[in-house]
Amino acid sequence: MPIVRKIDKQARALARAALGPLAIAMMNPARRNRNLRAAAIFLVWCIQEKFPIDYSNDTLIHYLTLNASHLWQSGDGKDASADTLFGVKLTVGGKHLDLSQPWQLFKKWSSLELPAQAPPLLKLELLALAGLAFEQGRWGLGAALLAGFDSFLRPGEFMGIAPQHLTFTDTAVVIYLGLTKGVKRRGGHEEVVIRDELLCRLFRRLYYAVPPGMPFSMMDPRQGRAWLLRSLRALNLQHRKIQLYSVRRGGLTQAFIDGASLSSLCLRARWQDPKLAKVYITEGRQLVQTASLSPAQLETLNAAAATAAAALAQI
């Protein structure tokens, strides 16, 4: 006969008290910790400002409004304000706290905040990164970077290209992109076509060299970001603040500089909003034109790019 374990109401309450409020227990751990930390910082700030301890609705809203102004003037990012609002709502205010006024301030902040976009990768920088990858024996990673630049792929897309995604024709490689952002929104499927002769030959050569189920890069985006940081240090490019997304933006910007029309770029980049695309590309072109590299940096980049060119020529 099975043993029925009875847990009384008090024991359950004690166990759940250790987990905290249900709304907090259900949250993503990283987000929960961030919000709780922001709430703690807010309460310490209230103490430093010598505000009376008062958790009534109107007083908390007043304190949060003053705190938002403090964060704005201190140069903090808008995420600090959002984390504070969420954290206070969860820990102090409860479900009855009306945060409509502080959220209005946050929305205004969001409209004024300068976006921290990845700068476009220069073509020379791309070739230098590919050269480093080839030099390290990471041929698939180099091919993924070149494909991302050529076809304006997002980081998860070019880092995730695998042999089963490829279809070869006589003059091109068709890459099936799987469950992309566009597919999630609109359904169907998305694919890009690579026509660069050397890159097509490289993918043909690598097709059977990758273990089943593995991407050509042999990395996930997190490992790719770590590799990129090491490579930027090796090339003395830390000041450029390049990210994996810089590959997509650099390819788009370079194609626009080379004369591609905005409509064709929207189609190839799978963009739905031409106005947003124009702002994105125009700003990218300005960043490329004003990018500053020292003679020593150019020498290092040219040497690494020459390695890539020599490697591709031997395929």
C-alpha positions as a printed NumPy array, in Angstrom:
array([[  0.   ,   0.   ,   0.   ],
       [  1.579,   3.335,  -0.991],
       [  2.585,   5.714,   1.732],
       [  0.803,   9.061,   1.501],
       [  2.987,  11.898,   2.707],
       [  0.999,  14.679,   4.302],
       [  2.536,  18.123,   4.252],
       [  0.733,  20.571,   6.442],
       [ -0.039,  24.136,   5.454],
       [  2.645,  25.604,   7.7  ],
       [  5.404,  23.459,   6.172],
       [  4.394,  24.478,   2.662],
       [  4.354,  28.13 ,   3.685],
       [  7.873,  27.845,   5.125],
       [  9.171,  26.141,   1.975],
       [  7.61 ,  28.768,  -0.259],
       [  8.909,  31.596,   1.901],
       [ 12.425,  30.406,   1.064],
       [ 11.589,  30.735,  -2.647],
       [ 10.121,  34.22 ,  -2.253],
       [  6.938,  35.563,  -3.877],
       [  5.496,  33.415,  -6.668],
       [  6.038,  36.175,  -9.269],
       [  9.751,  36.216,  -8.399],
       [ 10.114,  32.416,  -8.316],
       [  8.667,  32.163, -11.847],
       [ 11.15 ,  34.655, -13.358],
       [ 14.282,  33.84 , -15.3  ],
       [ 17.051,  33.578, -12.646],
       [ 19.341,  36.104, -14.329],
       [ 16.547,  38.645, -14.736],
       [ 15.293,  38.012, -11.203],
       [ 18.738,  38.63 ,  -9.717],
       [ 19.176,  41.772, -11.81 ],
       [ 15.82 ,  43.189, -10.698],
       [ 16.372,  42.309,  -7.042],
       [ 19.81 ,  43.919,  -7.139],
       [ 18.345,  47.071,  -8.704],
       [ 15.661,  47.215,  -5.996],
       [ 18.334,  46.913,  -3.305],
       [ 20.351,  49.719,  -4.914],
       [ 17.185,  51.86 ,  -5.014],
       [ 16.52 ,  51.334,  -1.303],
       [ 20.131,  52.182,  -0.423],
       [ 19.81 ,  55.338,  -2.52 ],
       [ 16.635,  56.288,  -0.605],
       [ 18.532,  55.906,   2.665],
       [ 21.443,  57.993,   1.359],
       [ 18.988,  60.688,   0.312],
       [ 17.492,  60.518,   3.853],
       [ 13.968,  59.909,   2.575],
       [ 11.451,  58.842,   5.228],
       [ 10.648,  55.132,   5.129],
       [  7.213,  55.114,   3.55 ],
       [  6.003,  52.407,   1.174],
       [  2.649,  53.942,   0.347],
       [  1.732,  54.153,  -3.331],
       [  2.12 ,  57.919,  -3.804],
       [  5.394,  58.105,  -1.861],
       [  6.989,  55.213,  -3.746],
       [  6.017,  56.735,  -7.081],
       [  7.574,  60.043,  -5.985],
       [ 10.78 ,  58.278,  -4.922],
       [ 10.934,  56.27 ,  -8.184],
       [ 10.438,  59.43 , -10.247],
       [ 13.308,  61.143,  -8.426],
       [ 15.456,  58.026,  -8.827],
       [ 14.817,  57.945, -12.575],
       [ 16.058,  61.547, -12.828],
       [ 19.092,  60.587, -10.753],
       [ 19.937,  57.638, -13.043],
       [ 19.464,  59.816, -16.138],
       [ 21.784,  62.537, -14.86 ],
       [ 24.349,  59.97 , -13.679],
       [ 24.703,  58.518, -17.179],
       [ 23.222,  55.099, -16.388],
       [ 21.581,  53.095, -19.155],
       [ 17.811,  52.92 , -19.441],
       [ 17.913,  49.25 , -18.392],
       [ 18.9  ,  50.379, -14.893],
       [ 15.632,  52.311, -14.63 ],
       [ 13.549,  49.396, -15.956],
       [ 15.228,  46.941, -13.572],
       [ 14.516,  49.292, -10.674],
       [ 10.817,  49.566, -11.548],
       [ 10.425,  45.809, -11.904],
       [ 12.426,  45.133,  -8.751],
       [ 10.483,  47.58 ,  -6.576],
       [  7.178,  46.271,  -7.944],
       [  8.161,  42.722,  -6.975],
       [  9.751,  43.355,  -3.6  ],
       [  8.169,  46.446,  -2.071],
       [  5.188,  47.743,  -3.979],
       [  3.176,  44.617,  -4.549],
       [  0.459,  44.12 ,  -7.132],
       [ -1.43 ,  47.29 ,  -6.147],
       [  1.463,  49.669,  -6.9  ],
       [  0.567,  51.864,  -9.886],
       [  3.752,  52.599, -11.849],
       [  2.131,  54.324, -14.822],
       [  3.836,  57.666, -14.084],
       [  7.394,  56.248, -13.741],
       [  6.822,  54.136, -16.864],
       [  5.904,  57.276, -18.794],
       [  9.284,  58.694, -17.816],
       [ 10.942,  55.457, -18.919],
       [  9.222,  55.59 , -22.328],
       [ 10.42 ,  59.163, -22.817],
       [ 13.922,  58.055, -21.802],
       [ 13.768,  55.235, -24.375],
       [ 12.838,  57.682, -27.131],
       [ 15.829,  59.89 , -26.279],
       [ 18.399,  57.158, -25.629],
       [ 21.112,  56.77 , -28.246],
       [ 21.05 ,  53.151, -29.511],
       [ 24.23 ,  51.16 , -28.871],
       [ 24.461,  49.536, -32.301],
       [ 27.337,  47.393, -33.478],
       [ 29.637,  49.331, -35.832],
       [ 29.909,  47.961, -39.375],
       [ 32.89 ,  45.685, -39.957],
       [ 35.292,  46.988, -42.598],
       [ 36.058,  44.617, -45.475],
       [ 39.744,  44.657, -44.54 ],
       [ 38.832,  43.727, -40.959],
       [ 36.676,  40.862, -42.222],
       [ 39.508,  39.457, -44.32 ],
       [ 41.904,  39.837, -41.394],
       [ 39.546,  37.897, -39.08 ],
       [ 39.116,  35.205, -41.729],
       [ 42.909,  35.075, -42.086],
       [ 43.299,  34.495, -38.346],
       [ 40.677,  31.728, -38.47 ],
       [ 42.424,  30.004, -41.396],
       [ 45.781,  30.351, -39.665],
       [ 44.327,  28.583, -36.595],
       [ 42.945,  25.779, -38.751],
       [ 39.359,  27.028, -38.256],
       [ 38.428,  26.898, -41.927],
       [ 34.723,  26.514, -41.216],
       [ 34.685,  29.58 , -38.955],
       [ 36.409,  31.623, -41.651],
       [ 33.861,  30.435, -44.204],
       [ 30.989,  31.328, -41.855],
       [ 32.343,  34.871, -41.353],
       [ 32.749,  35.374, -45.106],
       [ 29.229,  34.041, -45.753],
       [ 27.774,  36.335, -43.08 ],
       [ 29.393,  39.37 , -44.707],
       [ 28.492,  38.291, -48.248],
       [ 24.824,  37.514, -47.544],
       [ 24.072,  39.872, -44.615],
       [ 23.421,  37.08 , -42.121],
       [ 22.735,  37.569, -38.426],
       [ 25.209,  36.042, -35.928],
       [ 23.054,  33.041, -35.063],
       [ 22.515,  32.413, -38.779],
       [ 26.111,  32.434, -40.017],
       [ 27.512,  30.773, -36.891],
       [ 24.904,  28.022, -37.285],
       [ 25.41 ,  27.182, -40.99 ],
       [ 25.796,  23.401, -41.247],
       [ 26.258,  21.016, -44.207],
       [ 22.598,  19.974, -44.164],
       [ 21.633,  23.603, -44.836],
       [ 23.51 ,  23.761, -48.168],
       [ 22.384,  23.007, -51.693],
       [ 24.973,  23.31 , -54.462],
       [ 24.32 ,  24.417, -58.037],
       [ 26.853,  24.802, -60.84 ],
       [ 27.609,  28.428, -59.939],
       [ 26.241,  29.046, -56.439],
       [ 25.515,  27.747, -52.953],
       [ 21.984,  28.045, -51.569],
       [ 21.85 ,  28.227, -47.758],
       [ 18.596,  27.338, -45.988],
       [ 18.423,  29.49 , -42.856],
       [ 15.968,  27.52 , -40.751],
       [ 13.914,  29.173, -37.991],
       [ 14.964,  32.818, -38.409],
       [ 13.321,  35.939, -36.959],
       [ 11.404,  36.437, -40.192],
       [ 10.158,  32.85 , -40.282],
       [  8.932,  33.134, -36.676],
       [  6.95 ,  36.263, -37.57 ],
       [  5.625,  35.382, -41.031],
       [  6.036,  31.633, -41.447],
       [  7.462,  29.951, -44.545],
       [ 11.225,  29.669, -44.927],
       [ 14.2  ,  31.869, -45.77 ],
       [ 17.318,  31.185, -47.798],
       [ 20.244,  33.092, -49.239],
       [ 22.371,  32.47 , -52.313],
       [ 26.159,  32.817, -52.378],
       [ 27.678,  33.351, -55.814],
       [ 31.262,  34.263, -54.877],
       [ 33.373,  31.641, -56.672],
       [ 36.076,  31.231, -54.013],
       [ 33.549,  31.031, -51.169],
       [ 31.486,  28.447, -53.069],
       [ 34.606,  26.346, -53.59 ],
       [ 35.49 ,  26.649, -49.902],
       [ 32.071,  25.346, -48.821],
       [ 32.329,  22.457, -51.285],
       [ 35.692,  21.533, -49.819],
       [ 34.443,  21.716, -46.228],
       [ 31.154,  19.913, -46.84 ],
       [ 32.362,  16.457, -45.746],
       [ 34.923,  17.699, -43.205],
       [ 32.369,  18.699, -40.551],
       [ 31.059,  16.093, -38.049],
       [ 27.333,  15.298, -38.485],
       [ 25.076,  17.785, -36.731],
       [ 27.844,  20.342, -36.196],
       [ 27.982,  23.812, -37.823],
       [ 30.913,  24.764, -40.011],
       [ 32.059,  27.251, -37.371],
       [ 32.23 ,  24.459, -34.733],
       [ 31.054,  27.107, -32.26 ],
       [ 27.858,  28.523, -30.836],
       [ 27.39 ,  32.34 , -30.792],
       [ 28.706,  32.586, -27.217],
       [ 31.952,  30.818, -28.152],
       [ 32.076,  32.923, -31.305],
       [ 31.92 ,  36.128, -29.264],
       [ 34.779,  34.903, -27.051],
       [ 36.864,  34.076, -30.139],
       [ 36.09 ,  37.476, -31.634],
       [ 37.28 ,  39.284, -28.492],
       [ 40.578,  37.372, -28.537],
       [ 41.027,  38.077, -32.235],
       [ 40.327,  41.795, -31.843],
       [ 43.021,  41.959, -29.171],
       [ 45.428,  40.155, -31.487],
       [ 44.675,  42.685, -34.24 ],
       [ 44.768,  45.641, -31.796],
       [ 41.176,  46.573, -32.672],
       [ 39.612,  46.698, -29.196],
       [ 38.747,  50.382, -29.667],
       [ 36.442,  49.567, -32.604],
       [ 33.936,  47.769, -30.32 ],
       [ 33.221,  45.241, -33.049],
       [ 30.586,  42.591, -32.356],
       [ 29.434,  39.516, -34.273],
       [ 26.508,  41.599, -35.582],
       [ 29.1  ,  43.92 , -37.138],
       [ 29.574,  41.241, -39.814],
       [ 25.998,  41.643, -41.12 ],
       [ 26.084,  45.416, -40.853],
       [ 29.486,  45.627, -42.508],
       [ 28.372,  43.519, -45.455],
       [ 25.271,  45.661, -45.981],
       [ 27.221,  48.893, -45.707],
       [ 29.935,  47.724, -48.108],
       [ 27.348,  46.59 , -50.673],
       [ 25.662,  50.012, -50.459],
       [ 29.019,  51.768, -50.922],
       [ 29.701,  49.524, -53.931],
       [ 26.491,  50.735, -55.577],
       [ 23.743,  48.292, -54.577],
       [ 20.283,  49.865, -54.47 ],
       [ 18.349,  50.224, -51.233],
       [ 15.498,  48.075, -52.565],
       [ 17.834,  45.21 , -53.466],
       [ 19.512,  45.381, -50.056],
       [ 16.127,  45.284, -48.289],
       [ 15.263,  42.163, -50.268],
       [ 18.563,  40.405, -49.62 ],
       [ 18.691,  41.43 , -45.952],
       [ 15.036,  40.357, -45.496],
       [ 13.954,  43.786, -44.203],
       [ 10.32 ,  44.876, -44.138],
       [ 10.799,  48.604, -43.392],
       [ 12.709,  50.54 , -46.117],
       [ 12.744,  53.75 , -44.041],
       [ 14.453,  52.027, -41.134],
       [ 16.855,  50.313, -43.527],
       [ 17.833,  53.651, -45.075],
       [ 18.682,  55.148, -41.673],
       [ 20.59 ,  51.992, -40.701],
       [ 22.67 ,  51.889, -43.889],
       [ 23.266,  55.643, -44.148],
       [ 24.592,  55.761, -40.597],
       [ 26.719,  52.698, -41.337],
       [ 28.279,  54.384, -44.353],
       [ 29.204,  57.406, -42.213],
       [ 30.813,  55.136, -39.62 ],
       [ 32.84 ,  53.353, -42.303],
       [ 33.991,  56.619, -43.84 ],
       [ 35.084,  58.015, -40.477],
       [ 36.698,  54.816, -39.13 ],
       [ 40.245,  55.595, -38.008],
       [ 43.081,  53.04 , -38.142],
       [ 46.715,  53.752, -37.365],
       [ 49.549,  52.729, -39.739],
       [ 50.518,  49.926, -37.338],
       [ 46.941,  48.607, -37.268],
       [ 46.717,  48.754, -41.053],
       [ 49.961,  46.8  , -41.336],
       [ 48.635,  44.096, -39.004],
       [ 45.313,  43.918, -40.829],
       [ 46.933,  43.745, -44.264],
       [ 49.191,  40.899, -43.139],
       [ 46.255,  38.862, -41.777],
       [ 44.148,  39.654, -44.859],
       [ 46.986,  38.481, -47.089],
       [ 46.911,  35.155, -45.226],
       [ 43.214,  34.82 , -46.044],
       [ 43.735,  35.692, -49.694],
       [ 46.582,  33.191, -50.039],
       [ 44.544,  30.447, -48.336],
       [ 41.522,  31.021, -50.563],
       [ 43.666,  31.088, -53.685],
       [ 44.916,  27.555, -52.927],
       [ 41.444,  26.014, -52.688]])
